[in-house]
Amino acid sequence: LIIEDDDGTVEITVSNFRTKTKACEAYLPGPKNGMYLIADVTAEVTKGTGTINPFYFKWIGTDGSEESGVAGAFSGCGKLLGSGNDLATGSKRTGQLVFDVKDKNGTLEYEHRLKTAGSWKP
C-alpha cells in the first residue's frame, strides 16, 4: 500500500499472517475471542515526512465485528509495530500487529485520515 499526501509518502507492506490459539507467553492470558491473528508489517517513509501508527490498522471480521488491536498489543505475541510522527524519508518500522479474533475470515484494514486506504486478507 502506498499512502501519498501533502507531507510525504509512506509504503506499507503486510508480508505474513499466522494464528495462535493459546497464550504467547506463559504469564499472559490467551485470546478471549478464539485466536490471535498476527500480521508481519513493514512501514517506510519514502518521500518527505510521514506518520506510522499500529493503531491505524483494524480487523474487520466477515460478520462485521471490528478489532482495534489494543488487546492484541498486550498479548506478548511478537514485537509490536513501532510508531512515530513526522518521520523523515528513510525512516522504517517493522513488527507485528496482533488482533484477538473469532477466526481468520476477514480483512485487515489501514486507515489514513479516518478513511480506509487499503486492505489485506490472510
N, C-alpha and C positions, 0 to 999 in steps of 0.2 A: 504494500500500500504506500503510495506517495502522497503526502499532505503538503500542499503548497498554499501559502498565504502571503500577506504583505511583509511579514517578518523573515520568512525563510522557508526551507523545505526540510521535511522530516520523512525518512523512509523507514517503514515498519515491516518486519518480516516475522511471520509465525512459522517455525520450522518443524514442530513436532507436537503431537498430543499424546498423552498417556493417562491412565487412570490408576487410582489406588483406593481399595475398599476398606483399608484399615488405617490406623494412625501412622503417620510418617515418623514419629518419634515416640518412644515408649511412654514418656511422661505427658503426652498431649492426647486429647480426645480424638476419636475417629470422626469421620464425616457424619453429619446428622441426617442428610438427605439421601444417602446411599453410597456416594463415592466422591473422591476428589478428582476433578478433571484438571490436569496440569498441562500448560502450554509453554513451550520454549519461545521466547520473544527477543528480538534484537531491534532496537530503535536507534537511528543515527541521523544527526543533523548534517545534511549535505550542502546546504547553502544558507547564508545568513544566520539567524538565530532561531531556536525552537524550544518547545516545551515537551517533556516526556513525563508521563504520569501513569502508573499502573492502574489507577482507579478511573481512567478514561475508557477502560475496557469493561464490558459486561457480557454475561452469558444469557442467552435467550433460549429457553427450552422449547421444544415443539408444542408443549401445552401452554405456552405464553408466559411461563414463570421466568423471573429475572433474578440473577445473582450478580452482585456488585464485585465480589472478590474480597470484600473486607474480612469475612470469616475465614476464607482460604489463606489470607495473608498471615494468619496465626496458626496455620496447620503444621508448620515445620517441614513442608514438602518443597525441597529445593531452595533456591535463593531468589527472593522476590525481585522482580524487575525494578531497577533503580529509577529515581525520578530527578527532575531538575527543571528550572525555569530559566529562560534567556540563555540557553546553552549555545555556545559558539559552533561554527562549522567544524566538523570533525568529531564533535562530542558523540559518544556512543554509550548506550546502556544495554546490557544483556541480563537475562534472568528468566524467572518463571512467573506465570500468572496461575493462580490456583482458585478454583471455584468448587463449592460444595453443591453437587448436583444430584438429581434423581437418576439420570442416565446420560449417555453421551450423545443423545439425539438432540441437536440444537445447533446454535450458531454463536460464535464468539464475535462480538461487535466492538468497533472502536469509534468513540465519539469525539468529534472535533467541533468546538464551539457549539456544543449541545445538539449536534446532528450526527447521525450515523454516517461515517465517512468510508467505512469498509467492513468486510466480514470474512470469516473463515469457518469452515466446517471440519470437524475431526475426521 
